[in-house]
Amino acid sequence: MKKILALIVFIHALSLFSQVTIKGISRRPFNKFELGIKADYLSNEESILIETISDSIGRFNFYLDLEHVDKLFIKQGDFIGFLYAQPKATYFIEFSERGFSNFSSGNEVELTFIQLDSLDINYKILTFENWLDKSLNILYPLKEKNTGEFLKEIKKFRSAVNEIYQQEKNPFFADFVKYSLGIHIEELQEFAAPNEVDKYRFYLEGTPVKWRHDKYFEFITNYYDKYFYEQTQEKRQELMHHLDQGNAKYMLSILEKDSLIGSRPLAEIVSLLLVKDLYFDQVITKVTLLNFLKDFSQTTKILESKNAATRFINQFNTLDAGDKLPSYQFGKLNIDQFASKPIYIQFFNPSNKKCIAELAAMKKLHKTYGNYIQFLTIYKTQEYYSKADKTYLEQIQWQKTEISVEHPIWKDLDVFGFPYYVYVLPNLIIGHLNALSPSPNGKYETIEKTLFEHKRMMEGEE
């Protein structure tokens, strides 16, 4: 009897999950490839599911079980490509490094599908996005020339989309189309667009939170962007009071009663988006943010919300300006040996176009200020660097060191992309995280003014 029961449980488990096969080809033999997923679309934290090594001609395979359609990514070093996967599917892809620069993720590449089934979720999404892109290219110029004709064409496009996809049986793809239109088409209409109440009723009211849908979260992130500032002064003061007190229960109660939120699950998502906005806008401190998130994680009964809050706590619990650097060890190199000078730390990726473009400016700064400032370049340890990558690394004549992705400095200093710079004062006190770069930004600012002031002060003392 026990054996029969075990067999029934086993068969039931198999019915819930179906294996997905991904077979890839690349130009990187004997390199590590990673298959992963976003843990959630609030924290956007990456979770690696499987690792493998490509063979002598660059082939690699992944096998995983999926219950529902989900968006996956494949990484090789700092290159990353995205695909959607559906249960029972087999995918043949080319992982090409002919990508484009992406600040958040290194170099993003487009995965090329081979023999893709026309019923597959990727085929449907790529076909729809191609149609949407072409339509937007036509609609944008028309918007400036003839408003009446523009609105007429918008209506025709929406009608065509509804007619073609009205019988769509794949709920993930149906939502993908729905929220893509909400993101791109509604805002395009401006004065003729549905008001916020109409959009809420059509896209959000009575709809369960779609935790595993990227387009759903892209829509609500846009919809509730800067939502705090849209509230009355009285409501803002009330929200800030509970936020300062770290009181998630009462803050969530206020948001749940909001006519454009209306449910506890959505109120929890909006609260996390809201406090993150306020922190990045420097309205609240990191201490206030962390206190709220800790209370939130103890208050919520929704597992996905709790996990997202916990990930936020881990992400934001980093060092800040005014904190002292830990005594980092980089192989035989210890950061303490540079404590007598300011340190200009460059986090470098030799495959990143912006990093490469800023090398000349770094050389110039080092030549001028190298006697007064300690320059330090940090790059990731990886199995393989191309000949071109090594050439750029060899151009760095100041102190450089390679460290593993597991080193605590990446998280401690909130290194979220390349290039990234940190300016450290003498005695290892952090001066600026995400410091100015050696090349001008949009305001024509560079780090040179800071370095020049320190040099002038030192020369004055001499």
N, C-alpha and C positions, 0 to 999 in steps of 0.2 A: 504493500500500500504506500509506504514511504517513497519507494522508487517511482511509482506512478505519479505521486504528488510532485516529486522533484522534477519529473519529465514535463508535467503540465506547467510548472513555474518556468522552466527553461524555455519551453515553446512560447509562452506568453512574453518572456523577456525578448526573444528574437523578434516577435511581432511588433514590439515597440520601436526597436532600432533596426535600421537597414544599413548595410555596409556601403560606403562610398569609396571608389577607387580613383586616385589621381596619379596619372603617369606623366612625368615631365621630362623635357630635354633642355639642356642649357649649354653654355660655353664654359662652364666651370667644373672640370673633372675633380674628383676627390675633395669636394667642398661640402660643408654642412648646409643643409636646407631645413627650414623650420616651417611647420604648418601650425597656424594659430587662429585665434578668434578674439574678438573684443569681449572682455568679461561683461561689460555693459556699455551702453551708449551715453552714459552720463560722465563717468570717470574716464572712459575711452582707454582703460588699461588693457594692455595686450596679454593674452594668456596663450602660451605655447602648448599645443596638444601633442605634437609628434616631431621628432627630429630624425633626419636620415643623412647619409653621405652619398653623394653622387658617384657613379662609377667612372671608369677610365675615359668614357666619351661624354660624360656630363649627364647621364640619365639618372633619374631618381623617382621613387614611388612612395605614395602614402595610402594607407588604408585606415578608415575610421568609421565609426558607427554614428549615424544621425537619425534623430526622430523626426525633425522638421527641417524645412529649408533654412539655411543660415549663411551668413556672409563670412567667408574665410580669407586669410591672407597667407601668402607664401613669402618667406624671407630668405635671403642669402646675403649675409653680412649686412650692409646698409641698404640693399636693394629690396623692394617690397612690391608685390603685385596682389590684386584682389580678385576673388571670384565668388559666386554664389554656388552652393552645393545643395542638391536635393537627394533624399534617400534613394538608394539602389542605383545611383548614376555612376557612370565611368567617364572620366575626363582625360583627354589627351591634350597637353598644353606645351607651348614653348615659352620658357622663361628667358626673355631677351633683356639685355642690359641697355637696349636703346630706349632709355627712359627719359623722364624730365625731372628737373630739380624740384624737390618737395621739402620745405624747411622742417616740417614736423617729422618726416619719416625717412630722411636721407634722400635716396633716389627712388621714385616710384616708377615702376615699369608696367606696361600693358601686357597682360598675359594673352598669348595668341592661342585660340582654341582650334583643334584639329578634329574634323568630323563631328561637329557639334550637332546633336539632335535638335530638330526644329521645335520639339515639344519641351525641350529643357528650359529651365528658368533663366539661364544665362542668355540663350538665344532670344527669348521673349524680351528680356530687359534690354539687351543690346539693340534689338530691332526698334523697340519703343523709344529708347534714348536717341537713336539716330534720327528717327522721325521728329522727335521733340526738338532736337538741336537744329535741324533744317528749318523747322517751322519758326523757331525763335529768330533765326537769322533773317527770315523774311519779315517777321512781325516788328522787330526793333526799328528798322529804317522807316517802315510804314507809320509807326507811332508818331514820328516827328512830322511827317508830311501830311497825313490825312487822318485825323482822329476818328471820324465816322467810319471810314473804310477799315481802319485798324480794329475797332471794336467789332465790326461785322466779321472780319476774318478770325478774330479770337473766338467768337461764337461758333463759327463754322468748324474751327479746329476742335473745340470741345465737343461739339455734336458728333464729329467724325470719330473721336476717341471713344465716346460713349457707345456709339453704334458698333464699333469693331470689338470692343471689350465687354459688352454687356452680358455676354454668355460665359465670361471667363470663370473657370472653376477652380483655379489655383488662388487661394485666398492671399498668399504672400504677394503674388504678382498683381492681383487686383488692388491691394493696398499700396503697392509700389507706384502704380499708375495714379491712384487717387492722391497720394501725398506729394508726388512729383508735380502734379498740376497745381496743388495748393501752394507749393514752394515757388514755382516759376511763373505760372499763368495768372494767378490771383493778383500778385503784386505788380505784375506788368500792366494791369489795367488802371492802376492808380485811382483816379476819381470815380471810375465806373466799377471798381472792385467791390466785392461784398464787404459789408462792415464787419467789425470784430465779432459782434454777436452772431451774425449769420455764419461766419467762418467757424466759430465755436460749435454752433448747432450742427453743422454739416460734417465737420472733421473730428470733433472731440466728444461732444455730448453723448453720454450713454455708451461710449466705446471703451472697452477694457484696454488697459495699458499694454502696448505691444512691445514687450521688453526686448525681443530679439529682432526687431525691425529697424534697420538703419534710417530709412526714409521717414518713418513715423517720428523718430527722435529728432531728425533734422527739421521736420515741420514744427514740432512743439518747441524746440530750441529757438527757432525764429519767431514763433508766435508769442512766446513769453519773454523775449529778449528785452532787457531793461524794464521788466514789468513793475518793479518796485517804484520807479519814477513816474509811472502812469497813475499811481494811486493818489487819493486825496492826502493833504498834509496830515490830517488827523489819523488816517489809516497808516501812513508811513511812520508816524511817531509811535503808534501802538505796536507795529511790527518791530521797529528798532528797539523798543523797550524790552520786548520778549527775547529778541536776538541778543541784546546786551546781557540779559539775565541768563542766557543759555537755556531758555525755556522752550523746547521744541513743541511740547503739548499744546500750549496756548497759541503759538504762532501757526501751527497746523490747523487749529480750530478756526482761526480767522480766515485762512486761505481756503479751507474747505467750504466755507459759506460764500465765497466769492462767486458771483453769477457767471463768471467765465472760467471757473474751475469745477466747482460743484461735486467733487468726490474726494474721498480721502487719498486713494492711490495717486490721483493727479496732483493733489495738494502737496504730497510728499515730493514728487518730482519737481514741481514749481519751486518749492522751498529750497531744494538743493541747487537748482539753477540760480535762484535769487541770491543766496548767500555767496555763491561763487562769483557772481557779477559784482556784488558789493565789495568783496575782497579785492578783486582785480581793479576796481575803481577807487581803491584806497579809502572807502567809506568806513570799513571795519578793519580791525587788526587781525593778525593771524591767530592771536590768543582767543579773540571773540569767535572767529570762524571755527577753531578746533573745539572750543567749549560747546558750541551749538551742535556740531557734528557728533560729538560724543554723546550728548543728551538725546539727539535724534536717533542714533543707532540703538539706544536703550529703550526708546519710546515706540518706535515702529514695530508693527507685527508682520510687515510685508518683507519676506526674506530678500527679495531683489533690492528693495530700498535700503535695508540694513547693510547688505554687501556693498552697494554703491557708496554709502556713507563711510564705511570702513576703508574702502579704497581711497576715498577723498582724504581721510585722515592720514593714511600712509603717504599720499602724494604731497600734502601740504605740510606735513610734519618735517620740514627741511630746515637747514640753516638759513639765517637771514643776515642782512647788513647789520654790523655791530657785534655779531657772534664771532667767536674765535674758531679758527679752523682746527679740527682734530690733528693729531700727529700722524698724518697719512704716511704710509710706507709704500713706495713704488719700486719694488725690487730692492736694490741696494741704496736707492735714493730715499731720503726722508725729508718731508716738507719743512721740518724744523730748522734745517741748515740754511734756509733762506729767510729766517725770521727777522734779520737785521734790515732788510730792504722791503719796499713794496714789491708785490709779485703781480705780473700781468699774465693770467693763465688763459691760454687758447685751447679750446677743445676742437680738435681737427679731424676731418675725414678726407683722406687724399682722393676720394672719388667724387666729392661734392664740389660742384662748379664754383659756388660762392667762396668756399674755403680756398680753392686754388686761386681765384681772382684776388683774394686779399693777401696772398703770400708776399707780393711785391711791397705792399704797404707795411707789412710786418717787418720785412727786412730793413726798410727805411727807418722805422721806429727803433729797431734794435741797434742800428748803426749810430743813431743820435743819442739814445737814452740808455744803452746797454750798460754803461758804467754806474748808473744810478737806480735802475729798475731791473729786477730779476724777471726775465722772460721765460715762460715755461709752456711748452706745447704737450698736450696729452691726446693720445689717440688709442683706439681700441685694439686689443690683441685679437687677431683672427688668423685662420689657417692659411689664407692665401691673399697676397697683395700682387696686383699686376705690375708689370715693368713700369708702366706710367705712374702707378701709385707710388712705387718705390722712388721714382725720380723726384716726385714732389716732396716726399719725406726727407730725401737727401738734401733738399734745398734749405731745410731748417738747420741753421748753424748754431742756434742757441740751445739751451737745455731742453731735451724732449724725452718723453718716456711713454711706453705702451703699457696699458693696463687692461685687465679683463673686464667684461661687462658686469661681472659680479662685484667689482670694487665699490665700496660705499660712497665714493666721491660723486658718482653719477646721480644718485638719489639725493645725497646731502646738499648738493649745490643746484639741484633741480635742472640738470642738463637735459633739455627736451629736444634738442636738434643741433644741427651744425650749420655754420660755425657758432660757437657760444664762447663768451668771454667773461671772466671774473677778475675784478681788481681787488687785491688784498693789500691792506696797509701794513706797515711794520708791526712786528709782534703778532703776525698772523691774524689780525682783526679784519673781517670782511668789510670792504669799502662799498663795493657795488656788485650785486648779482646781475647777470644779463647786462654786463657793462657795455659801454660804447665800443664799437669795433675800430680797427685802424683805418677803415675807409668811410667816407661820409655817408650819413643816413639821409633821410628826407629833409632834415633841417640843417644839413651840412655840418653836423657835429661829428667829431671823432674823439678817440681817447687821448689824442695828442695834447690837448689843453691840460688835462690832468697830469700827464707825464711831464710836461713843460714846467708846470707850477712846482712840482716836486724837485726837478732839476735846479730851478732857480733858487729854491729855498736852501738846497744843499750847497750850492755854489756861494750863496750869501753867508752861510755859516763858515765856509772855508775862508 
